Amino acid sequence: GISSVEGVQAAQQLGIQVLITDHHLPGAVLPAAEAIVNPNQPGDNFPSKNLAGVGVIFYVMLALRARLRETNWFEEKGIDDPNLAQLLDLVALGTVADVVPLDHNNRILVAQGLARMRRDRCNAGIRALIHVAGRQQERLSTTDLSFMVAPRLNAAGRMEDMSLGIECLLSDDDDAAFTMAKRLDELNHDRRSVEAGMQEQALANLAAMRLDASALPSGLCLFDATWHQGVIGILASRIKERLHRPVIAFAVGADDELKGSARSVPGLHIRDALEAVATRHPGLITKFGGHAMAAGLTLKHAHLDAFSAAFDEEVRRHLPAAAMQGIVETDGALSADDLCLEFAEALRHAGPWGQGFPEPVFDGIFEVVSQRLLGEKHLKLVLRTPGQSKVIDAIQFNAIKNDAAPNASSPAGAQDLPHAGAKLRVAYKLDINEYRGERNIQLIIVHRESA
């Protein structure tokens, strides 16, 4: 990678030539590789700076094909020119899974890859992952890739060995791919269980500190010796969503080191913050890398307290208190006439939505017709607009949470569930629920409060 200065040096000492392809932001010193392809390195004029790693290598392969065409290599070898569009399913999945901003170029790559998946022109591994996730391939969306397909693929690396996910994607055999996808699904269930326990422990640790919202660090560092190193990134993301501030979760690494995974909020470039800490406190961080919203780092266990204080100080230097209030921004209210399948379909086709190009969020006042819990933590509602007879399904995922965390803004438990007849102000995404051949609109609630 772009930060592997010592690794490249060691490889070259062994006579190994090195080509680096990367998309992460470079440090002050670049590795002395034979070639570096990274749109974010100094002096690179490639206009699309938000490519994921899979996008970078895709363009490398496009350039290689162009070069081989120029030299008549394919003709001389009697080989047909490869159709690299066949790889766009992988490009789309990797781009969405890496949560890079969907700028104009990335949206093209993702849209083309999704189109191939919907037409069943994807590889056997992706097809199998879609199936075990219970998604409809012909109507696949970026949301399906983000929350259903990618977590199952990533579960291998988090819980056991990432080679299982790689083997699944490389498979040309549908039966073999499906067997591997089922194992990945099992690992994802294990990951969820581990994550839930870690999140409960993290919130309990915060509660034990007896801090109110104003006393919480602006940049929050969490560590427990029992935490699973493969799941700390998800843990950091979950706690960040609860507390609306940058979070770094640490787990035990090798040789008395801690491995950290950082997640940020809008307004703070997390990799730049880590670089600032490293500059002001030489030797405090062993190594780090990443981009605006996510990063990883390694430090000595003995440096954790000093780093926590330095990180909090750096966050306070750049992030105002207002940025940590969990403000929900919406695109306004929809009329009753717009709460229909036709408009929901139009929104779906206006995508792909994702990081940097968010799906529209609307808000409105609704009356509760009925409510029930799904899986002990998801809230299923039937709503209607006051004065209207038409009812609308709605769901709020992970609505029921442990209220151990200071300033947690989400419902604390079943006692806070809205009763029939209550009026709610909700922020929501307009979705389509497909069940047993029927298609109806559904509100995906991202925030709710009493009206």
C-alpha positions as CSV (number, residue, x, y, z in Angstrom):
1,G,0.0,0.0,0.0
2,I,0.9,3.7,-0.2
3,S,2.2,3.7,3.4
4,S,4.3,0.5,3.0
5,V,7.7,2.3,3.0
6,E,9.6,-0.3,5.0
7,G,7.8,-3.3,3.3
8,V,8.7,-2.1,-0.2
9,Q,12.3,-1.5,0.9
10,A,12.5,-5.0,2.3
11,A,11.0,-6.5,-1.0
12,Q,13.5,-4.6,-3.1
13,Q,16.4,-5.9,-1.0
14,L,15.2,-9.4,-1.9
15,G,15.2,-8.4,-5.6
16,I,11.4,-8.2,-5.9
17,Q,10.0,-5.4,-8.1
18,V,7.0,-3.7,-6.6
19,L,3.9,-2.2,-8.2
20,I,1.6,-0.4,-5.8
21,T,-2.0,0.3,-6.6
22,D,-3.9,2.2,-3.8
23,H,-6.4,4.9,-3.2
24,H,-5.6,6.0,0.4
25,L,-4.0,9.3,1.1
26,P,-0.2,9.2,1.0
27,G,2.1,10.3,3.8
28,A,5.0,12.6,3.6
29,V,7.2,9.9,2.3
30,L,6.3,7.6,-0.6
31,P,7.5,4.0,-0.9
32,A,10.4,3.6,-3.4
33,A,8.4,1.2,-5.6
34,E,9.0,0.8,-9.4
35,A,5.5,2.2,-10.0
36,I,2.7,3.7,-7.9
37,V,-0.8,4.1,-9.3
38,N,-2.8,6.2,-6.9
39,P,-5.1,9.1,-7.9
40,N,-4.4,10.8,-4.6
41,Q,-0.6,10.8,-4.8
42,P,1.1,14.2,-5.4
43,G,1.1,15.4,-9.0
44,D,-1.4,12.8,-10.2
45,N,-3.8,14.4,-12.6
46,F,-6.4,11.6,-12.8
47,P,-9.7,13.6,-12.3
48,S,-11.6,11.0,-10.2
49,K,-10.0,11.1,-6.8
50,N,-12.6,9.0,-5.0
51,L,-11.9,5.7,-6.6
52,A,-11.9,2.6,-4.3
53,G,-9.0,0.2,-4.6
54,V,-11.0,-1.9,-7.0
55,G,-11.6,1.1,-9.2
56,V,-7.9,1.8,-9.3
57,I,-7.0,-1.7,-10.4
58,F,-9.8,-1.6,-13.0
59,Y,-8.3,1.4,-14.6
60,V,-4.9,-0.2,-14.5
61,M,-6.3,-3.2,-16.4
62,L,-8.0,-0.8,-18.9
63,A,-4.6,0.9,-19.5
64,L,-2.8,-2.5,-19.8
65,R,-5.4,-3.7,-22.4
66,A,-4.9,-0.5,-24.4
67,R,-1.2,-0.9,-24.4
68,L,-1.4,-4.6,-25.4
69,R,-3.7,-3.6,-28.3
70,E,-1.2,-0.9,-29.4
71,T,1.6,-3.5,-29.6
72,N,-0.7,-6.1,-31.3
73,W,0.0,-8.5,-28.4
74,F,-3.5,-10.1,-28.5
75,E,-3.3,-10.7,-32.2
76,E,0.2,-12.2,-32.0
77,K,-0.9,-14.5,-29.3
78,G,-4.1,-15.5,-31.0
79,I,-6.1,-14.2,-28.0
80,D,-9.4,-12.3,-28.2
81,D,-9.4,-8.9,-26.6
82,P,-10.8,-9.3,-23.1
83,N,-14.2,-7.7,-22.4
84,L,-13.4,-5.9,-19.1
85,A,-17.0,-4.8,-18.7
86,Q,-17.5,-8.3,-17.4
87,L,-15.6,-7.2,-14.2
88,L,-17.9,-4.3,-13.5
89,D,-20.0,-6.4,-11.0
90,L,-16.9,-6.7,-8.9
91,V,-16.0,-3.0,-9.3
92,A,-19.5,-2.0,-8.2
93,L,-19.6,-4.3,-5.2
94,G,-16.1,-3.2,-4.1
95,T,-16.8,0.5,-4.6
96,V,-20.0,0.4,-2.5
97,A,-18.5,-1.9,0.2
98,D,-15.5,0.5,0.7
99,V,-18.0,3.4,1.3
100,V,-16.1,5.8,-1.0
101,P,-18.0,8.9,-2.2
102,L,-20.2,8.2,-5.2
103,D,-18.9,11.0,-7.3
104,H,-19.9,11.2,-11.0
105,N,-17.3,8.6,-12.1
106,N,-18.0,6.1,-9.3
107,R,-21.8,6.4,-9.9
108,I,-21.2,5.3,-13.5
109,L,-19.1,2.3,-12.4
110,V,-21.6,1.3,-9.8
111,A,-24.6,1.8,-12.1
112,Q,-23.1,-0.3,-14.8
113,G,-22.2,-3.0,-12.3
114,L,-25.6,-3.1,-10.8
115,A,-27.2,-3.3,-14.3
116,R,-25.1,-6.4,-15.0
117,M,-26.1,-8.0,-11.7
118,R,-29.8,-7.3,-12.3
119,R,-29.6,-9.0,-15.7
120,D,-27.8,-12.0,-14.1
121,R,-24.6,-11.2,-15.9
122,C,-22.5,-11.4,-12.7
123,N,-20.1,-14.0,-11.4
124,A,-21.3,-17.1,-9.5
125,G,-20.0,-15.8,-6.1
126,I,-22.0,-12.5,-6.2
127,R,-25.1,-14.4,-7.4
128,A,-24.8,-16.8,-4.5
129,L,-24.3,-14.0,-2.0
130,I,-27.4,-12.2,-3.3
131,H,-29.4,-15.4,-2.9
132,V,-28.3,-16.2,0.7
133,A,-29.0,-12.6,1.6
134,G,-32.6,-13.0,0.4
135,R,-32.5,-10.2,-2.1
136,Q,-34.2,-10.0,-5.4
137,Q,-31.5,-9.9,-8.0
138,E,-33.5,-8.2,-10.7
139,R,-34.2,-5.2,-8.4
140,L,-30.9,-5.1,-6.6
141,S,-29.8,-1.7,-5.2
142,T,-26.8,-0.1,-3.6
143,T,-28.5,-0.6,-0.2
144,D,-28.6,-4.3,-0.8
145,L,-24.9,-4.3,-1.6
146,S,-24.1,-2.2,1.4
147,F,-26.1,-3.9,4.1
148,M,-26.7,-7.4,2.8
149,V,-24.0,-8.6,0.4
150,A,-20.9,-6.8,1.6
151,P,-21.2,-7.7,5.3
152,R,-21.4,-11.4,4.4
153,L,-18.4,-11.2,2.2
154,N,-16.5,-9.2,4.8
155,A,-17.4,-11.6,7.6
156,A,-14.8,-14.1,6.4
157,G,-11.9,-11.7,7.0
158,R,-13.5,-10.4,10.3
159,M,-14.1,-13.8,11.8
160,E,-11.8,-16.4,10.2
161,D,-9.9,-16.1,7.0
162,M,-10.6,-13.6,4.2
163,S,-9.6,-16.3,1.6
164,L,-13.0,-17.8,1.8
165,G,-14.6,-14.6,0.5
166,I,-12.0,-14.3,-2.2
167,E,-12.6,-18.0,-3.2
168,C,-16.3,-17.4,-3.4
169,L,-15.9,-14.4,-5.7
170,L,-13.4,-16.4,-7.9
171,S,-15.6,-19.4,-8.3
172,D,-17.1,-20.3,-11.7
173,D,-19.3,-23.0,-10.2
174,D,-22.7,-22.0,-8.9
175,D,-23.0,-25.0,-6.5
176,A,-19.6,-24.4,-5.0
177,A,-20.2,-20.7,-4.8
178,F,-23.5,-21.3,-3.0
179,T,-21.9,-23.6,-0.5
180,M,-19.3,-20.9,0.3
181,A,-21.9,-18.2,0.4
182,K,-23.9,-20.2,3.0
183,R,-20.7,-20.5,5.2
184,L,-20.2,-16.7,4.8
185,D,-23.8,-16.2,5.9
186,E,-23.1,-18.3,9.0
187,L,-20.0,-16.3,9.8
188,N,-22.0,-13.1,9.4
189,H,-24.4,-14.3,12.0
190,D,-21.4,-15.0,14.3
191,R,-20.1,-11.5,13.6
192,R,-23.4,-10.0,14.6
193,S,-23.4,-11.8,17.9
194,V,-19.8,-10.8,18.7
195,E,-20.5,-7.2,17.7
196,A,-23.6,-7.0,19.9
197,G,-21.6,-8.2,22.9
198,M,-18.8,-5.7,22.2
199,Q,-21.3,-2.9,21.8
200,E,-23.0,-3.7,25.1
201,Q,-19.6,-3.8,26.8
202,A,-18.6,-0.5,25.3
203,L,-21.8,1.2,26.4
204,A,-21.5,-0.3,29.9
205,N,-17.9,1.0,30.1
206,L,-19.1,4.5,29.2
207,A,-22.0,4.3,31.7
208,A,-19.5,3.3,34.4
209,M,-17.6,6.5,33.8
210,R,-20.8,8.4,34.8
211,L,-20.3,11.0,32.2
212,D,-23.1,13.2,30.9
213,A,-23.1,14.4,27.3
214,S,-21.1,17.5,27.9
215,A,-18.3,15.5,29.7
216,L,-17.8,13.0,26.9
217,P,-14.6,13.3,25.0
218,S,-15.1,14.9,21.6
219,G,-12.8,12.3,20.1
220,L,-13.7,9.0,21.9
221,C,-11.2,6.1,22.2
222,L,-12.5,2.7,23.5
223,F,-10.6,-0.4,24.4
224,D,-11.3,-3.8,25.9
225,A,-8.9,-6.7,26.0
226,T,-11.6,-9.2,25.0
227,W,-12.7,-7.4,21.8
228,H,-12.4,-9.2,18.5
229,Q,-9.9,-7.3,16.2
230,G,-12.0,-8.1,13.1
231,V,-15.1,-6.4,14.5
232,I,-13.7,-3.2,16.0
233,G,-14.4,-1.2,12.8
234,I,-18.1,-2.0,13.0
235,L,-18.1,-1.3,16.7
236,A,-16.6,2.2,16.1
237,S,-19.2,2.9,13.5
238,R,-22.1,1.8,15.8
239,I,-20.9,3.9,18.7
240,K,-20.3,6.9,16.4
241,E,-23.9,6.6,15.3
242,R,-25.1,6.6,18.9
243,L,-22.9,9.4,20.2
244,H,-22.4,11.6,17.0
245,R,-18.6,12.0,17.4
246,P,-15.4,10.4,16.0
247,V,-14.7,7.1,17.6
248,I,-11.7,4.8,17.6
249,A,-12.1,1.2,18.9
250,F,-9.0,-0.7,19.9
251,A,-8.3,-4.4,20.2
252,V,-5.2,-6.3,21.3
253,G,-2.7,-6.8,18.5
254,A,0.7,-8.5,18.5
255,D,3.8,-7.6,20.5
256,D,2.1,-5.4,23.1
257,E,0.5,-3.4,20.4
258,L,-3.1,-2.2,19.9
259,K,-4.9,-2.2,16.6
260,G,-7.4,0.7,16.2
261,S,-10.2,1.3,13.8
262,A,-11.5,4.9,13.5
263,R,-14.8,6.2,12.2
264,S,-15.5,9.9,11.8
265,V,-18.4,12.3,11.4
266,P,-18.9,15.1,8.8
267,G,-16.5,17.9,9.5
268,L,-13.5,15.9,10.6
269,H,-11.1,14.3,8.2
270,I,-10.0,11.4,10.4
271,R,-6.8,10.5,8.5
272,D,-5.6,14.1,8.7
273,A,-6.5,14.2,12.4
274,L,-4.3,11.1,13.0
275,E,-1.5,12.7,11.0
276,A,-1.7,15.9,13.1
277,V,-1.5,13.8,16.3
278,A,1.5,12.0,14.9
279,T,3.2,15.3,13.9
280,R,2.6,16.9,17.3
281,H,3.5,13.8,19.3
282,P,6.3,11.9,17.5
283,G,6.4,8.2,18.3
284,L,2.9,8.1,19.8
285,I,1.4,6.3,16.8
286,T,3.4,3.4,15.3
287,K,1.6,3.6,11.9
288,F,-1.7,4.7,10.4
289,G,-3.6,5.1,7.2
290,G,-7.0,5.8,5.8
291,H,-9.2,8.5,4.3
292,A,-11.7,11.1,5.4
293,M,-14.3,9.0,7.2
294,A,-12.4,5.8,8.2
295,A,-8.8,5.0,9.2
296,G,-6.7,2.4,10.9
297,L,-3.8,2.7,13.2
298,T,-1.4,0.8,15.5
299,L,0.2,2.0,18.7
300,K,1.8,0.6,21.8
301,H,-0.5,-0.4,24.6
302,A,1.4,1.8,27.0
303,H,0.6,4.8,24.7
304,L,-3.2,4.4,24.8
305,D,-3.9,7.0,27.5
306,A,-1.6,9.6,26.0
307,F,-3.0,9.0,22.5
308,S,-6.6,9.2,23.8
309,A,-5.9,12.6,25.3
310,A,-4.1,13.8,22.1
311,F,-6.8,12.6,19.8
312,D,-9.5,14.3,21.9
313,E,-7.5,17.5,21.8
314,E,-7.1,17.3,18.0
315,V,-10.8,16.7,17.5
316,R,-11.8,19.6,19.8
317,R,-9.5,21.8,17.8
318,H,-11.4,21.2,14.5
319,L,-14.9,20.0,15.3
320,P,-17.4,22.4,16.9
321,A,-19.9,21.2,19.5
322,A,-22.8,21.7,17.0
323,A,-21.3,19.0,14.8
324,M,-21.9,16.4,17.5
325,Q,-25.6,17.0,18.0
326,G,-26.8,14.3,15.6
327,I,-28.8,16.7,13.5
328,V,-31.0,15.0,10.9
329,E,-31.3,16.9,7.7
330,T,-34.2,16.2,5.3
331,D,-35.5,17.1,1.9
332,G,-38.8,18.2,3.4
333,A,-42.2,16.7,3.4
334,L,-44.0,14.7,0.8
335,S,-47.6,15.2,-0.1
336,A,-50.0,12.3,0.4
337,D,-50.1,11.9,-3.4
338,D,-46.3,11.3,-3.5
339,L,-46.5,8.5,-1.0
340,C,-47.0,6.0,-3.9
341,L,-45.3,3.2,-5.8
342,E,-44.6,5.4,-8.8
343,F,-42.7,8.0,-6.9
344,A,-40.8,5.3,-4.9
345,E,-39.8,3.6,-8.2
346,A,-38.6,7.0,-9.6
347,L,-36.4,7.5,-6.6
348,R,-35.0,4.0,-6.9
349,H,-34.1,4.6,-10.6
350,A,-32.5,7.9,-9.8
351,G,-29.7,6.2,-8.0
352,P,-27.3,4.7,-7.4
353,W,-27.3,6.3,-3.9
354,G,-24.5,6.1,-1.5
355,Q,-21.7,7.9,0.3
356,G,-21.4,11.5,-0.9
357,F,-24.6,11.1,-2.9
358,P,-27.2,10.2,-0.2
359,E,-30.7,8.9,-0.9
360,P,-33.3,11.6,-0.2
361,V,-34.7,11.7,3.3
362,F,-38.2,13.2,3.9
363,D,-40.1,14.1,7.0
364,G,-43.7,14.3,8.1
365,I,-46.3,13.9,10.8
366,F,-48.0,10.5,11.0
367,E,-50.5,8.8,13.3
368,V,-49.7,5.3,14.6
369,V,-52.3,2.7,13.7
370,S,-50.4,-0.3,15.1
371,Q,-46.9,-1.3,16.2
372,R,-45.0,-4.5,16.9
373,L,-41.4,-5.6,17.4
374,L,-39.4,-7.7,15.0
375,G,-36.5,-9.7,16.2
376,E,-36.6,-7.9,19.6
377,K,-35.0,-4.7,18.2
378,H,-36.7,-3.6,15.0
379,L,-39.9,-1.6,15.2
380,K,-42.6,-2.4,12.6
381,L,-45.3,0.3,12.3
382,V,-48.5,0.9,10.4
383,L,-49.0,4.6,10.0
384,R,-51.3,7.0,8.3
385,T,-51.2,10.7,7.5
386,P,-53.6,12.6,9.8
387,G,-57.0,13.1,8.1
388,Q,-56.2,10.3,5.6
389,S,-57.6,6.8,5.6
390,K,-54.8,5.2,3.6
391,V,-52.3,3.3,5.8
392,I,-48.6,2.9,5.2
393,D,-46.1,0.4,6.4
394,A,-42.9,1.6,8.1
395,I,-40.0,0.0,9.8
396,Q,-37.2,1.4,12.0
397,F,-34.2,-0.9,12.2
398,N,-32.3,-1.3,15.5
399,A,-35.0,0.9,17.2
400,I,-34.6,-0.8,20.6
401,K,-31.2,-0.2,22.2
402,N,-29.5,-0.4,25.6
403,D,-29.8,3.1,27.1
404,A,-26.5,2.8,28.9
405,A,-24.7,5.4,26.7
406,P,-24.8,9.1,27.7
407,N,-26.9,11.3,25.4
408,A,-28.1,8.3,23.4
409,S,-30.9,9.8,21.2
410,S,-32.5,6.5,20.2
411,P,-35.4,4.8,22.0
412,A,-34.2,3.0,25.1
413,G,-36.5,0.1,25.2
414,A,-40.0,-1.4,24.7
415,Q,-41.4,1.1,27.2
416,D,-40.8,3.9,24.8
417,L,-42.7,2.3,21.9
418,P,-45.4,4.5,20.5
419,H,-49.0,3.5,21.2
420,A,-51.8,3.3,18.7
421,G,-53.2,6.8,18.1
422,A,-49.9,8.5,19.0
423,K,-48.6,11.1,16.6
424,L,-45.0,10.9,15.4
425,R,-42.7,13.2,13.5
426,V,-40.5,10.9,11.5
427,A,-37.6,11.3,9.1
428,Y,-37.7,8.5,6.5
429,K,-36.6,7.1,3.2
430,L,-39.3,6.0,0.8
431,D,-38.8,2.3,-0.1
432,I,-40.7,-0.5,-1.7
433,N,-41.5,-3.7,0.3
434,E,-41.9,-6.8,-1.8
435,Y,-43.5,-9.8,-0.1
436,R,-45.1,-12.8,-1.6
437,G,-45.5,-11.2,-5.0
438,E,-47.0,-8.0,-3.7
439,R,-45.3,-4.6,-3.8
440,N,-46.2,-1.8,-1.5
441,I,-44.5,1.4,-0.3
442,Q,-42.7,1.3,3.0
443,L,-41.1,4.1,5.0
444,I,-37.6,3.3,6.3
445,I,-37.5,5.4,9.4
446,V,-34.1,7.0,10.2
447,H,-35.4,9.1,13.2
448,R,-38.6,9.4,15.1
449,E,-39.9,11.6,17.9
450,S,-43.3,12.5,19.4
451,A,-45.2,15.2,17.5
